[in-house]
């Protein structure tokens, strides 16, 4: 399947969602790390069954995680951080994505200049119509509402980002939101 835009599906926490998204041609899969996320063993079991998407380690929701915890226990392509973890950008050898609310963009602009290991900003907005800021780093636009796809496609963003759901039990999951977005992006 070919999509009209690059897509990240985040908060993936089970094999069913990972395989579904990989099969649908998603470019990036995000996995939450830490207390409310996957432990290293569960993460490794999932990623051993998928190929294609680049793997994003979503560390931005757990302030207890350290960069050492993540890099020692979770193989991946990118580490997603928040504005309180900007000091991690000083670490060479890692590729980062910065997840921020649109209101935080002015705060981080001066702090990200010259940071070559910051590859993308994942920007969360309250409404697509409010997106007025520009960024020197390619932007992934987090879609809070799947109805925003058409409007988002008109913007100059690098990728669209949505969240996966949770399995009700192994193999049983509601893919409605993910499927709606991916189907609207089919070429």
Phi, psi and omega in degrees: 000138180247134181252149181287345182216159173288143184225137171246131170249120183255174179060029177289129182224016179206158182295322181302311180294317181299314181290321178300310182294318178298318179293333180274359175090020178296143183274328183225138172241128179255134181238124179287133179256166172094197186303322182260016182233205183274142171279164184303323181292312180297320178299312181298320179299322180289309187290340176293342183259000182235156173213155178114286185292150171282147187259129180246126179267107186276091181264354189291348182259356183231101182290347180281341180290144173249159178300323178296318177304314184291308185291335179279334190243344187227108175286140179188176182267324183223154173245123180267124183240173175242182184297335179280350180251016182303332179298340177295337180297343177287344181279121179276161178090001180233149177252135187237154169236135180256119177264119180217159170280152181305324182296339180272352184302314178300323180298320186271343186306312181286338182275347182254355180301132177076006179271091184293339180273000172270106187269325183213156168247127172263113188255126177257125180239154178283330178207140180304322183297339181276355185284101180236342184283151174247163184221143176283353181246141178307141185253131166262126182263117178283122182266111176285338184225124181298343178287352180278355186303311182300315178294319181297326180294340179275350181268162179270073178246152181288319184205164174252145182232135176224167178254145175282164174263183178258151174286139174286322171199165186310124178085352181244111184213147176268112182263015189307307184293312180299314181297319180300314181293312183296320178295325179288344181258000180297140176268000000 
